[in-house]
């Protein structure tokens, strides 16, 4: 049996939580349409507090929202969805992405498809993917990434040197602009743009991809996710660690970043018709 056929199901959906793309008050009309669609099916709709303030409505903190609802809806683009998944994954609530952006690798449906999805939802015609997350630590800071953790140089005028270990044993030294440690889900993000491989999103693996390496022998590496990877910053200038393109941490010389697979997974709610390879074909224009 292929891994994408191991579908989970929600029990008697009664409540749904919505998070809107920040700084987009024009989404009020979209929210009203979504709310009407679900309420027509006797499903209660609750709005996240920052989204509510943006459109002059009432809302709940994300924690309160996760405790009230059966699943979450992210309305916006992939960036909004990334933020929602990272902030809510501890509650193990599935997240549906409604795409109002451009590329949309992660967001599943557009507004035109939502009425059919709501109908299918009531009839248990959907699927839930469990996506691997990675967690990292540096100093006393711990963080979780859905797409990637990027270790980058601080200054554009010089390269960075990074020593890497797997399970405590040295395996490489990177010299260039930095290193991307990606999940399979994030393989189509920054990893792809610097020549890294596309990895099926339900695979359990790390992708380690050098960014503009000084040596042409440096190549992307895909490895099982049950290893611990450690990156030590050698340069006096230090480095920056960027988590999902949203959070930034500074790292000094001789400090290390440790990366492991997270204990919990992100749950992604999809239309039953969604096919990952069709998404790749459409978004990357393969064959055109």
Long-range contacts (C-beta under 8 A, 24 or more apart in sequence): 3-202, 4-127, 4-129, 4-202, 4-276, 7-127, 7-128, 8-94, 8-127, 8-128, 8-130, 8-267, 9-124, 9-128, 10-70, 10-71, 10-94, 10-128, 11-70, 13-43, 13-70, 13-71, 13-121, 13-122, 14-42, 14-43, 14-44, 14-70, 15-43, 15-44, 15-45, 15-46, 15-68, 15-69, 15-70, 16-43, 16-44, 16-45, 16-46, 16-69, 16-70, 16-71, 16-72, 16-73, 17-45, 17-46, 17-47, 17-48, 17-60, 17-65, 17-66, 17-68, 17-69, 17-71, 17-72, 17-73, 17-93, 18-45, 18-46, 18-47, 18-48, 18-51, 18-72, 18-73, 18-75, 19-48, 19-51, 19-62, 19-65, 19-72, 19-73, 19-74, 19-75, 19-80, 19-83, 19-84, 20-47, 20-48, 20-51, 20-54, 20-55, 20-75, 20-76, 20-80, 21-75, 21-76, 21-77, 21-79, 21-80, 21-100, 22-50, 22-54, 22-80, 23-54, 24-54, 24-76, 25-54, 25-55, 27-54, 27-55, 27-75, 27-76, 27-100, 28-55, 28-56, 28-57, 30-75, 30-100, 30-111, 31-55, 31-57, 31-75, 33-111, 34-73, 34-75, 34-98, 34-111, 34-114, 37-114, 37-115, 37-118, 38-118, 41-118, 41-119, 41-121, 41-122, 43-118, 62-87, 62-88, 63-91, 66-91, 66-93, 67-91, 69-93, 71-95, 71-96, 71-269, 72-96, 73-97, 73-98, 74-98, 74-107, 75-100, 76-100, 76-101, 76-107, 77-101, 77-102, 77-103, 77-104, 77-107, 78-103, 78-104, 78-105, 78-106, 78-107, 79-245, 79-246, 81-106, 81-107, 82-106, 82-146, 82-147, 82-244, 82-245, 82-246, 83-244, 83-246, 85-146, 85-266, 85-268, 86-144, 86-145, 86-146, 86-244, 86-246, 89-133, 89-144, 89-146, 89-262, 89-264, 89-265, 89-266, 89-267, 90-264, 92-264, 92-267, 93-267, 94-128, 94-267, 94-268, 94-269, 95-266, 95-267, 95-268, 95-269, 96-268, 96-269, 96-270, 97-268, 103-283, 104-283, 105-188, 105-189, 105-279, 105-283, 106-185, 106-268, 108-268, 108-269, 108-270, 108-271, 108-274, 109-271, 113-271, 117-271, 120-271, 120-272, 125-272, 126-269, 126-270, 126-271, 126-272, 127-269, 127-270, 127-271, 127-272, 127-274, 128-267, 128-268, 128-269, 128-270, 129-201, 129-202, 129-267, 129-268, 129-270, 130-202, 130-265, 130-266, 130-267, 130-268, 131-183, 131-184, 131-185, 131-201, 131-202, 131-265, 131-266, 131-267, 131-268, 132-183, 132-184, 132-185, 132-203, 132-204, 132-205, 132-225, 132-261, 132-262, 132-265, 132-266, 133-183, 133-261, 133-262, 133-264, 133-265, 133-266, 134-181, 134-183, 134-206, 134-225, 134-259, 134-260, 134-261, 134-262, 135-259, 135-260, 135-261, 135-262, 136-181, 136-241, 136-243, 136-257, 136-258, 136-259, 136-260, 137-257, 137-258, 138-241, 138-249, 138-251, 138-255, 138-256, 138-257, 138-258, 139-249, 139-251, 139-255, 141-249, 143-243, 143-247, 143-249, 144-243, 144-262, 145-183, 145-186, 145-243, 145-244, 146-183, 146-185, 146-186, 146-244, 146-266, 147-182, 147-183, 147-185, 147-186, 147-189, 147-190, 147-244, 147-245, 148-180, 148-181, 148-182, 148-183, 148-186, 148-189, 148-190, 148-191, 148-244, 148-245, 149-180, 149-181, 149-241, 149-242, 149-243, 149-257, 149-259, 150-178, 150-179, 150-180, 150-181, 150-190, 150-211, 150-241, 150-242, 150-243, 150-245, 151-178, 151-179, 151-181, 151-231, 151-233, 151-239, 151-240, 151-241, 151-251, 151-257, 152-177, 152-178, 152-211, 152-239, 152-240, 152-241, 152-242, 153-177, 153-178, 153-235, 153-237, 153-239, 153-240, 154-237, 154-238, 154-239, 154-240, 154-250, 155-237, 158-235, 158-237, 159-214, 160-233, 160-235, 160-237, 160-239, 161-233, 161-234, 161-235, 162-231, 162-232, 162-233, 162-234, 162-239, 163-231, 163-232, 163-234, 164-208, 164-229, 164-230, 164-231, 164-232, 165-229, 165-230, 165-231, 165-232, 166-223, 166-227, 166-228, 166-229, 166-230, 167-227, 167-228, 168-228, 168-230, 172-218, 172-221, 173-234, 174-210, 174-213, 174-218, 174-231, 175-213, 175-214, 175-215, 176-210, 176-211, 176-212, 176-213, 176-214, 176-218, 177-211, 177-212, 178-210, 178-211, 178-212, 178-239, 179-208, 179-209, 179-210, 179-211, 179-231, 180-207, 180-208, 180-209, 180-210, 180-211, 181-206, 181-207, 181-208, 181-229, 181-231, 181-259, 182-206, 182-207, 182-208, 182-209, 183-207, 185-266, 186-244, 188-280, 188-283, 190-245, 191-220, 195-220, 196-220, 197-222, 198-280, 200-276, 201-276, 204-261, 206-259, 206-261, 225-261, 226-261, 228-258, 228-259, 228-260, 229-258, 229-259, 229-260, 230-256, 230-257, 230-258, 230-259, 231-256, 231-257, 231-259, 232-256, 233-257
